[in-house]
Amino acid sequence: MKSIQRITLYTLLAAGMLTGACTKTFLDREPLSNITPEDFLWSQADIESYSLNMYNNNTLPSHYGPGTRGFGMMGVDEHTDNMASLEYSLKYVPGEYRVPQKGGSWEFTNIYKYNYFLKTVLPRKETGKLKGNSAAIDHCIGEIYFFRAWDYFLKVQALGDFPIITDIMSDNAEVLTEASKRKPHPEVVRFILSDLDKAIQLLQENAPDGRKNRLSKNCAYLVKSRVALYEATFLKYFRNTAFVPNGPGWPGAEKAYNANYRYQAGDINGEIDWLLSQAMVSAAMVADNVPLVNNTGKLQQSLQDLPNDYYDMFSAYDMSKFQEVLLWRQFDAYGANIRNNVSQYASAGNYRIGLTRGYVDNFLMENGLPIYDNASGYKGDDYIADVRKQRDNRLWLFLKEPGQVNVLKESNLVQLGITETYPILTSSSEALAYFTGYTIRKGLNNDALHAFDVGSVVFRAAEAYLNYMEACSERTGALDGKADQYWKAIRARAKVNTDYSRTITATKMTEEAKNDWAAYSGGQLISPALYNIRRERRCEFIGEGLRNMDLRRWRALDQMITSKYQIEGFKLWGPMQEWYKDAGGSLTITYGTPNATVSSPALGKYLRPYQKTGKEFVYNGYGWTMAHYLEPIAYQHFLITAVGADVSASPIYQNPGWPVGANLPPIGF
């Protein structure tokens, strides 16, 4: 007979799969019949209500809740080499990031909701029992397939191998334990791509709301290219490690159900090639049909200046007019929808999330040369104004400079002209304080009336251009005509010399490695040609939340296992230190004490935001360990599926480098 404790643990697993109320046991939860009555999901109105509700319940960027600093984006690249914030991540402190007791990414809340919908609606559709417009109903079904694919993609990024569940699980211990068997991540990715193919077939060409606040066919094509590229590069760069099926030490091989796994393409090389081809075809479906918005190259500084669509695309109240935007979230600070804080934060210090020196230095000059090249014309970094001169226009537009006008108006009639101050390093207000000295303007609307209701871009077509370029280079070692066309279009908009071969020739990988973790894969420097494709991606997506995913799929963190990386900001200990002196010439910032507000000039000329007091876990720099490429699975899930007290008999296996047990560090720490 099972103990009460065992029954409770199984019930928790069932509740996670069957309700979405993870804090309730199965017996506490509301009866399923009250949640999904028999007279629901028979009509177009019911089906649309269900699918529209998923936009607020799923994990799309800017839809999943408060996130980093309020809703919206533009700060979600913190904890990478692009952006740094006051709260550093323990993932860069090997030994401090540990296996949790419960929770984590191993949960099935949304997956249940999608499966319930599909298991209920599809049979009714096949028998002709649904009432309403068939195209509208098909679109909703396509949305659910997309959402399920998206949720599974997040699982793959976090955990790698994961169970594929398409049924509605019953409250049965044996059934739930059996369902916990992990599928190798190439199989999960093929399942994701299959769901996206179904979404592509069902979604309409244009979002039915007419404003692109709902998914369209192009969104599914774009995400399909992202997923395929992710898996292809992950397999390539983690080949011959425990992180890929059949690699040495792969924990899946210890379970009988995965012991004889074979790639569907025959071997890992065939799988990589197939995935890259899928990425290219899907990306081209978007890139060939959706043009980039125009960049005037100018930053509007008065009401008389012409607007710049490229700048406004990230900070507009209504983003539906920008063709490049495939999906965006609308906010209404004065209505039922929650407000977007991005514009408010970008008008000051971006809530203590700053751009790093490495990121800023990585941008090319407008002539296409890196800043270290003798012919580049780089003006230096004594002042933020100098850093921006003759640079890639994306840096010029989105890096704030003291003295520039940020907020132009409060209405169509009143001009304000609120200017950017020098970086405030010691404010008690997190909303006002600057963390690295360099801060982002992207997402800042110059109309004060739209401080809280600017939109947030979820997907845009530029990614398809870059996905195709990278997939083509990874697959063939060269660029075809489409890739050449796409790269030149991206650089032309950035006002950078479109002769990318000039950049490749001038690139010195030992120099780039100082600024960019993605100069490496598996601890080895990559080729200048591939590197510059990665650079282009890094520069295009300032603050848009793709960096963490990219660094992991490229295996671009190994070098920090042996050589720690120190995050730096602007050149504080040069002429800009004069900004921080009072009328008597004394510094208003402190260093070299337990309560220091900035790093000591003895450590270097550049602000080191994590080397101030000596109390920081990352005082000596960011470190890494291989286990951190994937999350550990919480100990609770092994207990739930154990046989008696024997957790080793659970069908679940732990991720590489992590032990089975609560509050334990990676093996070896």
N, C-alpha and C positions, 0 to 999 in steps of 0.2 A: 504493500500500500504506500502511495506517495505521502510524504510528510506535508503538513500545511504549508511549510516554507516553500517546498518545491512547487506546489500548486500555485501559490502566489506568484512565484517567479515566472512560471509558464503563462499565468494570466496577464502579467505585465507585458510579455511579448505579444500575446494575442491582442491586448488593448492597443498596443502600438500599431499593429497591422490593421486592426479593424475599425479604429475610430479616428485617430488624430488627436486624442486627448491623452497625451503621454503621462500626465500626472494622475490619471484615474485608473483604477483596476477595472477589469472586465465587469465585475459585479456592481461597481459604483456608477458605471457609465449609463447614459440614457439609452433606452432600448432602441435597437437598430430601426425598428418599424417607425419610431417617432422621428428619426432623422431622415429616413428615405421611405416614405409611405408608398404604398402600392399605386396610388394615383399620381405619382410624380414621374417625370421624365417620359411622358407620353407626347408632349406637345413641343413645338418650336420654342415657345416662351419658356417652358421649364428647362429645356436643353440649353438655351442661351443664358438663362440665369445661372445654371451650374457652371458653364464654361467661363462666363465673365467673372464669376466669383473666384475662379482659379487664378486670375491675374493678381489678386491680392493675397492669395494663399501660397503661391509658388515662390520660387527663389530666383526669378529673373533679376538681373541687375536693376536696382532702384525700385524694385517691387517687394523686396523681402523684409522691409522694416527698417528701423533706425540705422542699423549697420555701423559704420565707423563714427560718423558725427552727424546724426540726423539723416533724413532721407536724401536721396540723390547720390551723385557720384563725385568725382574730381578729388577725392581724398583717399580712394580705396587702393591706391598703390603704396600706401605706407607699409613698413616692414619689408621693403625691398631696397635695391640700390637706387631707385628713383626718388623715393620719398621717405621721410623719417618723421616720427611723432614722439611726443612725450612718453607714451606708453610703448616701449620697445617690446618685441616679441621674444618669449622664452624659447622659441624654436631656434634662436641663434645662441642659446646657452646650453650646449650639450650637458645632460645630467639634470637639468632643472625642468625640462619639459618631460612629463611623465604620463604613464598609462592612467586614464581616469577610472574611477570606480563605476560610473554609469554615464549614460548619455553618449555624446559624440555623433558622428555621421552615420553610425549603424542604426538606422531607424527607417520606418516604412510608412509614415503618416500620409504623405502626399501620394505615394505609390498606391496605397489602398484606395484613395479617392479616385484616382484615374482608372484603376482596374474596375472599381464598382461601376463607374459610368460606362465604360466600354462593355462590360459584361451585361449591363442592363439595356443599353441603347442599341447596340449592334444587332442582337436578335430581333428586336422590335422593328428596326429599320429593314432587315432582310425579309420580314414577313409583311411589310407594308403597313404597319400599325401606327406609325408616327404621324402626327398631324402637323402640317405646316409646310413651308417652302423647303424643298429638298436641298437646294444649293446652300441655304442658310444653315440647315441642320448639318450638312456635310462639312461646312466650314467649322462648326463647333466641334464636331468629332475630330477634325484635323487639328484643332487647337489642343484637344486633350492628348492626342498622340504626341504632339510637339512637347507639351508640358511633361509628359512621362519621359520622353527622351531627354529633356533638359535635366530633370531630376536625377536620372540615371547617370548623366554625364558628370554631374557634381559628385556623385558617389564614386565614380571611377577616378576622378581627380584626387579625392580625399583618401580613398581606401584601396584602389586598384581592383582586385577581384571582388565580386559582389554577387549575391543571389539574384537570379532573374525570376521575378514573381509576376505572373500575369493573371492568376486566379484570385478569388476572394477567399482568404484562409479561414477555415473553421477553428473554433476554440478547442483544438485537440493537440495535446502535447506532442504526440508522435508526428502529426502532420506538420506542425510548426517547426519542429526540430529538423525534419527532412527538408523543409523549405529553406532552412538556414545554410544549406550547402552552397559554398561560394563557386561561382563560375569564373574561369580565367578572364581577365579583363579584355582580351581580344574578342571573346565571345559576347561579353557585355556590350562592347562597342559595336559589334555587328548587329546586335539587338537594337541598340540606339539608332543606328543608321537605317534599319528596317522601319522603325517607328517614324523616322523623319521622312522616309520615302512615302509612307502612308499619308503623312501630313502634307507633303508636296502634292499628292494626288487630290487631296480633299480641300485644302485651303484655296481661297480665291486669290486671283492675281493681285488685287488691291484690297486692303483692309475694308470690311463692310461698313465700318463707322465713318469712312471718308476722311478720317483725321490721322490715321496710322497709330492710333492708340490700341489697336488690335493687330494680331499677327497676320501676315500675308505669306504667299508662296515664297517670296524672296527671303523672308526671315528663315524659313526652313532650309532653303538652299545654303544660306550663309552659315547657319549653325552646323549643317552637315559638313561643310568644308572645314569648319573649326574642329569638329570632333574627329574627323578622319586625319587631319593634319596633326592633331594632338597625339593620337594613338600611334601614328606612323613614326613620329619623331621620338616618342617615349620608347617604343620598341627598339628603334635604332640606337639610341644613346644609352639605354640600359641593357642592351644585348649582353649576354654572358654574365648577368648578375641575378641575384635572387628576386629581383623585381619583375622579371618577365617569365612566363611559363616555360618550364624545362630548362631554365637557367640554373647554374650551380647554387644549391641551397634554396631553390624556390620552395616555400613551405607548402604549396598546394600539392606537391608530389607525395607528401607524407600521408595524404588522405586517399583512400582507395578510389574514391569517385573521380579524382583528378589525376591519378597516377599514370594513366596512359593517354594523356591529352595530346592532341595533334592539331596544329593550325589548319584552318579550313583551306588556306591557300597552299598547303603542303609543307611549308616551313616558314621560319620567321622572315626570311628575305622576300618570299612571295607575298606574305601578309603585308609587309611594309610597302612593297610596290603597288599592291592592290589598293591600299589605303591612300597612298599618294595620288594615284589616278583618280580615286573618288573625290579627293580634295580638290584637284584641279578642275574636274568637270563641274562640280557643284559651284566652286568659286567663280568660274567663267560665266555661269548662268546669271550671276548677279553683276559681275564687273562689265560684261559686254552690254548690259542693258540699263545700268543705272550710272549716270555720270556723276562726277564729283561736283560739289558746289564751288562757286568761284571765290577766290581770295583776292581782294584788291591789294593786299599787302599793307594796308593802312589800318591804324587804330583810331577809331573815332574819338576825337578830343573836344568837339563842340557840336552843338545842334546843327551847325551849318555843314559839317563834314558829312560825306556820303557814308552810309552804313556799309559794313563788310559782312557778306553772307557767311563766310567761313567762321569768323568770330561769333556772329550772332547765332549760328546753328547750335552752339553749345549753351546759349544763355537766353534764348527766346522764350517768351510766354507761350507762343504757338509755334511748334516745330513742324507742323504738318506741311508747311509750304516748302520745306527743303527736301528736294528729291533724294538726296543722299541718305537722309534719315529713313530707315526702314521700320523702326518701332521706337516710340518714345512714351514716356509717362507724363501725363498732365497733372498739375497740382492746382489747388485752389485754396489759397490761404484764408479766404473769407467764406468758404463754403464747407461742405461736408468732408472734402478730401484733406488729408494732412499736408502741412506745408513743407516746402523744400528749403532747407537752410543753406544750400550751397552758395547762392549769390551773396547772402549776408556774410558768410564766413570768408568768401573770396574778397570782399570789400575791405577786410582787415588782414589778420594774420593766418587765415585759413585754419583756425582752431588749433594752432600749434602743430600743424602738419606742413612741413616744408620740403621743397625740392633739394636734392643733394648736390654737392659740388660735382660729383661724378656724373650726374645726369646732365647738368648744365654744360659741363665741359665736353660732353659727348656730341653735342650738336655741331654740325659742320658750319663753315662759313658759307656765305651765299655763292661764293665761287666754286664750292664743292670740295674744298680742302679742309682737312682736320686742323684744329687750332694750333697743333704743334708743328705743322709744316712751315718752313721758313718763308714760303711765298703766300701764306694764307692771308696775311693782313690783319691778324688778330690784334685787338687793341688792349688785351690784358684784362685783369679782373680787380684792379684797384678800386673801381667803382662799379656798381650794378649797371650804370649807364654804359660803361665801356664793354661789359660782357655782352650786351645786346647788339652792339654796332656791327653791321654787315654780316649778321648771323642768319642761319636758317630762320625763315620768317615765322615758323611755329614757335621758336623760342622768343623771337622778338615780340610776337603778339601776346604770348601767354605768361611770360615772366614779368612780374610787376617791377616798376622802377619808380623810386621816389620822385615826386614832382609831377607825375602823370595824373591826368584826370580820370577818375574811376567812375564817378556817378555824375552824369550830365544833367539830369532833370528829375523833377518830382511829378511833373505832369507834362503835357505837350506845350505848356506855356511858360513854365518856370524853370530857368536854367540854374543849376546848383554849382557845378564845377568843384566837387569835392575831390581833393587831390590825395595821392598816395604819400604817406609819411615815410620816414626812414624806418627800417625794421625795428619794432619795439620788442626787445628781448626780455624785459623784466616785468611786464605787466602782470598783475594778479588775475586778470581776466583771460581765461583760456581762449575766448573768442577773439580777443585783440592781439594776443601775444604771438610773436613769430618764433619759430623753433630753429630753423637753419639759416635764417637771414634771406634766403631765396624763397619766394612764395608765388603761388599760381594765380593767374587771373582768369583762367578758363572757367566758364560757367557764371561769370559776373555780368549781370544785366546793368546797363548804365542808367536805367530808369528806377528810381528809388521806390516807385509804386509796385514794382515787381520783385521786391526783395525776397519774398517767400513763395512766389508762385511761378517761377520760371520752370520750364519743363526739364526733363532728364532723358538724354539719349540712351536707348538700350542697345540697339543694333544700327550700324550704318555701313554703307556699301564699301567704304574705303578698306575695310577689313578683307573683303573678298579680293581686292586687288593684291593686297599683301599676302594673303593666304596662297593665292595662285603662284606668286613669285617664289615664295619659300618652297612650296610643294614641288614646283618645277625644278628648282635648283637641287633640292634633296634627291629627287628621282633621277635626274639626268646629269647632274653636275654642271649644267649650263642653263641659259635662259632662252626660251623660244620667243617667237615674235610677239605673242600675247604678253608674256612676262616683261619684255622690253617696253612694250607700249604702256603697260600699267605702271611700271617704275617711273618712266618719264612723266607720266601724268601726275603721279604723287609728288615728284620733285618739282615739277613746274608749278604746281599749286603752292608749294612751300617756298617758292622763289629761290630755289637752289639750282645751280647749273645742272642741266639734265644729263650731262655726260658722266654717268656714274662710273665709267671705266677710269676716269681721271681720279675719282675718289679711291677706287680700289687700288690703283697703282701707288697712291700716296699713303695708304694705310699701313701703319706699323703696329702689329698686334701686341707687342710688348708695351707700347704706349696706351693702346686701347684697353688693355687689361687693368690699367690703373683706374679706369673710369667705369668699366662695364663688366659685370659678372658674366654676361653672355658672350664675352670673348672666349670663354672656355666651354667645352663639353667634356664631361668625365675627367676634368682636371687637365685637359690638353687644349692648347690654343687652336682655334679653328682657322680656316682659310680666310683671307681678306674679303674674297667675293661673297661667301656665305655670311661672314660677319656683317658686311654692309647691308645685307637684306635684313638681318636682325636689327641693326641700328635704325633702319628706316621705320621698322615696326615700333621700336621703342620711342622714337621721336614723334611719330604720328599719334600715338595713343596716350598723350600726356594725361595722367590721372584717371584713365578710363577703366582701370581694374583688370587689365590683361597681363600685367607684368609678372605677377606671382605664378600664374599658370604657365607662362612661357619659360620662366627660369627653371621650373621643375621638369617640364617635358624635355627641355634641352640638357638636363642634368648639368646645370651651370653653377652648382654650388660646391662641388667636390673640393675645389681649391682651398676653401675655407676650413677644411678638415685639418690642414697642416699650417695654413697661413691666415691668421685672422685679418678681418677687413675693418678698417676704421671709417665710420661715416663722418663726412665733413660737410660743412656748409660754406657760407660766403667768406671772403677774406677780411675777417674782422680786424686782425692786427696789421693793418696797413692804413692808408689815409681814412678809411671809413670809421676808424675808432674815434675820430673827432666828433662823430655824431653822438657819442656817449659820454661827453664831458659837460660839466655844468659851467656856469658863468665864470667860476674861478679856475677853470681848467682841470678840475678833478674828475676822475672817472666815476660814472654813476653805475657801472657794472663792476662786479667783483670776481676775483679768481684766486685759486690757491688756498681756499679755506673750505671747511666742511659744509658751508652754506653758499658756496660760490654760485654765481649766476651764469658764468661763461667759462670756457676752458682757458687755461693759462697760455700766454704767448710762448712760453718755453716749450710747449707741445707742438707748436707750429703756427703759421700765420692764419690758418683757416679755423673757423669755429668748429669745435668738436662737441656736438651737443650731448654726447654720452660720456664725455671725459671732463666733468665739472667738479663733482664732489668726492669721487672715489667710492661712492656707495652703489654705483650702477653695476648691475650684473654684467653688462657689456662694456665696462670701462676700458678693457684692453682690446675691444673690438668684437665684431661678430664672428662666431665660430659655427661649425656645422658637424653633423654626423650623418651617415647614409640613412639611418633609420628615419630621419626627419622628412625624407621625401614623401612618405606616406604617414597618415595618422595612425596611431595605435587604436585597436578595437578595445572598448571599455570592458573591464573584467566582468561586469554584470552579465554580458551577453554569453560569456562562456559558462557562467553559473546556471543560467536559464536553460541551456541546452546540454548540461552535463549529465552523466550517468551516475546517479548518487553523488558522491563527493569528488568523483574523478573528472576533472575538467578536461583532461587530455582526451577523453572519449567524446567530447563535443565535436560535431561536424565542422565547427568553425575553426579556422587556423589563424594565428596572429600574423601581422605583417612583418616583413623582414627587419630584424634587428630589435624587435620589441618583445619583452617577456609577457607571459600570461600571469597577471597579478596586478592588483591596484596600487597606484602611487609608486610604481617602479620606473626607473629611468631606462633608456636603451641599454641593451646588453653591453657590458664593458665599462659602464659609468657607475 
